[in-house]
Amino acid sequence: MNAATVLIADDDSSIRTVLTQALGRAGYDVRTTGNAATLWRWVSDGVGDLVITDVIMPDENGLDLLPRIRKLRPDLRVIVMSAQNTLLTAVKAAERGAFEYLPKPFDLSELVAVVNRALATKPSDQAPANDYGAERLPIVGRSPAMQDIYRAVARLMNTDLTVMITGESGTGKELVARALHDFGRRRTGPFVAVNMAAIPRELIESELFGHEKGSFTGALNRVSGRFEQAEGGTLFLDEIGDMPPEAQTRLLRVLQDGRYTSVGGRTPIKANVRIVAATHRDLTQLIKVGMFREDLFYRLNVVPLRIPPLRQRLEDIPELVNHFLAQGASEGLPSKALGPAALDRLKHHRWPGNVRELENMMKRMIALYNEPVIGVDVVELEIAGAAPVQLGDEGQSATLSGTIERHLRDYFEGHNGALPPRGLYDRVLRELERPLITLTLIATRGNQVKAADVLGLNRNTLRKKIRELDLGVVRGIQ
């Protein structure tokens, strides 16, 4: 049996040499070229069983070749490699029919494994190509950690698989969810986002599934829920770890049966939505203390995606800074630049608020300081002005008051200045108590005696609060 022939197009001769040696050792015949024209001639002549092409070449963009190759030889698989390393590159490669996208630099063993897999895959197993022409970059960063996210988005965007996105607050979980929708086959449908932590617990079921007229006091009309509003599109369930137990049960039924009923309704409604969920909490720990259903977790966690915190991808800060500077200018703020020392100082900050913290800091510096080039002294003032709240004896910090302020500000702005229902003070206190008590119980493995001691509460008081907050039955109580 003759060895498969791999066609390689890259204008870097050193890359061509390395790939030739690696694939030759793997038993393949290899032909290489430094331009797109020669590659196209080979493809047109029927040469080759697999193509590996760079994106940027002297005579033509490798991505522009993909539709022509797919039209002429639909069975010929193409692997795209690129040093551009943006989400848009990965998405365009997938949309135009590439078998795989590999960001440079890549591991040679990984490339050989992809080649083996490509040649073993039937043509019918490949997703159909689309032509998506958007040029906007929804997610910024070229670090290896972000490359994994880009490749995952490219693979998942044309599926209806349920995705669970985890990561700290401010890392960009909703941006990833939106990318899955905006670049996917449901992009013509609505993208509906609902934050479980921002809805009163007694209203979550009505918010998700809608309610019928007269189903409860004050239900004067039929109201559609988020499932109905997201029909044909994507429903993004943010902060899923804050969903109360009764709503978890109803959501599980929808994921199992594909149908739901509105509150007070009797006729099942078929759900035609893709579910993407997200949380900054550790759901496995919540499961251990009885705060989250294990069966629901496995229904949601079909494809897990973890978004890295900014401190794990500090090399992305220059690109993020430039992005926020350009964004500010497009919104009418003064055009600014950042000095080298200021940029270096940003790379040494821990960023507890992640990308959102960086974005807010850049907006403040653009708006409040007159200097056309922002210096390191301004950055130092901004970092020092964060005024973190100190927690415990280890000096760990979190801008707790700032988080509460942002949440309330978002609420008022999102409701056009309308006042919230009565009892705001008590509801805010309950929302603070809920994670405080829950996480303390997790840390003490459900031991209420230890948890009460850590919190400085009487054990009976703690038991009462657990009942009042409807925290459920905690397994392993001592």
N, C-alpha and C positions, 0 to 999 in steps of 0.2 A: 504494500500500500504506500502510495507516494505521500511525502510529508506535505502538510498544508503550507501555502505561501502567504506570508504576511507582508503587506505593503506599508512602508513607513514614509511619512512626509513631514520633515522638520527642517527649518533653515539653519539649525545649529548642528554642525558636523559632529561635535562631541557627543551629543545626545543620540544621533544616528549610529555612531560607533558603539556606544554602550548598549543600546537596544539590540543592535545586530548580534553582539556577542551573547547577551542574555537569552535571546530567543533562539539563537543558533544552538546554544547548549541545551535548550529545551527540545530540540529536534525539529525546529521549523526552518523552512527556506525563507530568506529575507531579501527584499528589494527595498532600497532606500532612495529618496530624492529630496532635494532642498526646496522644491517649488510645487505649487498646486497643479500647474499645467501638465507636468510629467505624470503626476498621480492620476489626473483625469484621463490621460491617454491610456494608461495601463488599465484603468477601470473600464474604459470604452472598448478596449481590445479583449475584455473578458479575463484579464490576468488577475490572480490573487484570490484568496479565500477570506481575507480579513484586512481591514484598513486601520492603521493608527495614524492620526493626523493631528498636527498642531493647529491652533486657531490662527495665530498671526504668522503669515508667510509673505514673502516679498511681492508676489503677484496676485494673491487672492486670499480672502479670509476663509479658513478651513470650514467654518460653520456654514458658509454659503454653498459649499460643495455638497453638503449632506442631502438636501432635497433632490438634487440632480442625481446623486448616486442612488438614492432610494428609488427614484422613478425608473432609472435605467436598469439597476440590478437590485431589486427589493430584497433578495436573499443575502446580499453582501453586508456583513456586520461592520460597523465603524466604531472605533474607540477614539474619543476626543481627549487631547491633553492640552493644557493651557497654563500659562503663568499669570493670567489675568485674575483668576481665582475669585470671582464674584458670584453671587447667587444667580445673576442674570446669565452668566456663561453656562453654569450648570443647567439652568432651566432651558435655555435655547438649545443646548446640546440634546437634551431629552426630547424637547418638543419637535426637533427636526429629525429625530429618528436614530440618534446615537445609541449604541448598546450600553456604553458606560462613559462617564466623564472622570478624568483623573487630573487633579490639580498638581502642578509642578511646585516643588520637587516631589517625586513619588518614590516609593520603595519598589525596587526591581522585582522582588518576589511577588509583590501585589500585582504588578503589571502582568507578569507571566500567568498568575492565577486567573486574572480577568480574561486574558487571551484564551486560556484553556476553557474557561466557562463559556465564552462567546462562541467558540467553535463547536461546543457541545450543545448549544441551545438551538432549538428549532426556530425557524423564522416566524412561525405563528405565535411563538411565546413572547415576542417583542411587542411592546405597546405601540399602537398606531401613532404616527407623527402628526403634529399640528404645527401651525405657523403662528407663533405668538410674537408680536412685534413691539411690545412695550419696552421702553428704554429706562423706566424709573427703577432705581435700586431701593427696594423696601428694607433691606437689611445690609448693614455695612460692616466690613471686616474681612481680612484675608488670612487670618491666623489658621493654623491646622485645626483648631477646635471648631472654627466656623465652617471650614471646608466640609467637615463631617455633616454639619447641619444642611449645607447647600445640597450636598449629594443626596441626603435623605429626602429633602423637599422635592428634588427632581424626580426621585423614584416614586414618591407617594402622591404627587399632585394629581395624577390621572387615575387614582384608585378611590374607592369609597371606604377604605380601611379606617377604623376608629384610631385616633392618635391621642396619646397622653403626653403632654408637654410639661416637664418639670423644670424648676429653676428658681433662683432667688428672686425676690421682688425687684423690678427694674431691669431685668435682663433682656426683655423683649419677647416674652412668650406670645403676646397677642400679635406681634409683627410676624412671627413664624406661622401662626394660625392663619393670618390674612394671606401670607404668601402661598400656603397650601391651597387656599381658596382662589386667589386672584390669578394664579398660574395654572389652575386645574381645570378639569372638564366641567365643573359646576360654576365657573366664573361668571356666567350670564345670570345665575340665580343670586339671591340675597345672601349677604354675610351678616348674621345676627349674633351679637355678643351679649352675654348676660353674666354679670358678676354675682356669684352666689353670696359673697360676703356683704354686698351692698343692699340686699333685699331682706326685709323683715321675715323672719323664719315662717311666720304664719301665712305669708303671702307667696312663698316660693312656688307651691304647686299651681296656684292660679296664674302666676307669672309664666311658668313653663308651658302649661297645658291649656290655659284659658279657662273661662267659667261661663256657665249659662245664666240667663236672667233668673233671678230669684233663688240661686243656689246657696246664697248666704246673705246675711243682713248687709244691705248696701249694694248688692249686685242688681242694679236697676236695668242693665242691658247685658247682652251677650258680648264678651270680650275675647278676642283671639289671643292665644298664648304664643310664646317664642317659637315653639315647634311649628305652629301653623305659619307664622311670619317668615320662617326660614325655609318654607316649602321649595324644593328644587335646588336649594343651596347648602350652606354650611351653618351649623349651630355651634357656636363657641361657648363652652361652659367654663368660665374662668373661676378660679378659686373653688374647685369642685370639692376640696376637703372641708369646706364650710357648709356643705349641703346637709340639712337635717335628716334624721333617719327615715321619716315617713316619705320624704321626697326621694330619697335614695331607692326605696322600694319601688316607687312608681317608675323611676327612670330605668331601673333594672328590667321591669316588665317591657318597656318600650324597646330596649336593646335586645331582649329575648324574642319578642313577638313582632316587632316592627309596627305596633299599633298602640294608640293611647286613647283615653277618653278625657274630655274636659271635666273640670270640677262641676258636679251636678249633672253631667251628661251621661247618656246611656249608650249612644251609638259609637262604636270604635272608629277611630280615624287612622288611616294608614299614614305612617310617617315616611316622607321622602326627603330626608336630610342626611348630610354627613356630620357626624359628631366629632368635634375636636375638643378635648378637655385640657385644663391646665391647673397647676397648683404650685405654690411655693412650699407646701407642707410635705412631710414624710408620711405618705399614706400607709406604708407598711407599719409604722408605729401607731397610727390611728387605728388600724385594724386590730393590733395586739390589745388595745385597751377598749375595744368595742365601739369606737367612734365612727368607723367606716366599714361598710359591708365588703367582705372579702370577695364574694361572687361579683359584686359590681366592679370592684377594682380590676378583676381579670377581664371583664367585658370591655372596660375602658382602656386598659393597658395593652391593647392588641399590638400597637407599635409605639414603644416608648421613645421619646426624644428629650434629651437633657440639654438645656441651654446653659453654657458655661458662664460663670460670673465674670465680670470685667477684670478682676484681679488675675484671672487665669488666661487672659488674652490681652495683656498690656500692650503688645505690639500693634494692636488695632487702634490705639488711642490717636495717633496722628491722623489716620484716615477718618475716624469719627469726629475729631475736632474740625477738620476741613469740611466735613459734611454739615456739621451744625453751623459753622461760619457761613457757608453758602446758603443754608436754609434761612438763617437770620436775614441775610441780605435780600433773599427773594421775598421775605415777608415785610420788607420796608425798613429793617434796622440798618444802622450804619455798617459799611464794609470794614471788617477788621482782620488783622492777622495776629498770630501768636508767636512770640519770640522763642528762640531755641531753648533758652533756660527755663522759660515758663512751660514749654512742652515737656521738657525733661522732668520738671517737678510733678506734672500730672501723672507721669509714668510711675512715680514713687508713692502715690497716694493709694490707700487700700480700697477705696470706692465701695463702702458698705451699701450705698444706694444704686450701685451698678451704672448702666448706661443712662438711666433716667437721671441720676445725680449729675453725671457729666453734662448731659443736655441742658439741665436747668442751670448749672454753673456757667456754661457758655452763653446762654441767653442773658443771664444777669450781667456778665462781664461786657457783653456787646452793648447792652442798653445803658449801663450805669457809669461806664468809664469812657473818658474822652479820647484816650490815647489810640492812635490808629494801629499801633503794634502793642498788644497786651504783654506786659512784662511779668517777670517772676514774682515781683512784689505784690501785684494785683492777685495772682493766683494764691499766694500765701495768705492774703487777707481773706479770700473767699473760702479757702480750706479751713482757716481758723474760725471763720464766722459761721460755720455749720452748727456750732453750739450743740454737740451731741449730749444726749442724756446718758449718764454713766450707770451701768448695770453691774452690780456685784463688785467683788474685790479685784477682778482681773483687768479692769480698765476697758472692757469691751463696751462699745457704744452703739446706739441706734437713735435716729432722729424720730423719736416716738411722737413728740408734740407736733413736729412737722408733718408726719404721716396723717395724724388726725386732722390737722388743718387742711391738708390737701384733699382728704376724703370729703370733708364738709364743704370745702370750696367747690369741688367737682359736683357735689350734690346740688348745691344752689344754682351753679351755672347750668347744669344739665336740666334743671327744672325751671329755667327762665326766671329765676329769682323768687319762685313760689315758695311759701313757707312749708316745711315738712309737717306731718301730722303731729298732734300733741304728744308729749312724753319723750321729746328728743333727748333730754338729759339722762333719763333712765335707760334709754336704748343704747346710748353711747357707752354708758358704764357697763351694760350687759355685754356689749361687743368687746370691751377691753377685758372683762372677766373671763369670757369664754376661752380665748387662746391661752390666757395666763394659767387658768386652772387645768385646762386640757394638757398643755405641754408639761406642767409640773407633775401631773399624774403619769404622763408617759415617762418622764425622767425617773420617777419613783416606782415604775412598773406597776402602777395601780394601787400602791400602798397608801391608803388615805391618811394613816397616822403620820407617815413621813411627809406626805404632801402638805398636810395641815401645818406641820412644824416649819417646813420651808416657807410657806406662805404667811406664817405668823397668825394663823386662824385657829379657832377652836374646832375640834373634829366635827362636832355637831353642826357648827356653822358651815363647814365645808360640805357636809352631806346635804344640808339644806340648799346650798347654792348649786350643787350638782343636780338636784331635783328641779330647782327653779329654772336653770339654764337648759334643762332637757338634754343633758349630756349623755344619756343612755346608760346601759349597764356596763360597768367597767369590769372586765375579767381580771381575775387575780387579785381582788381586794383583800388586804390583810386585816 
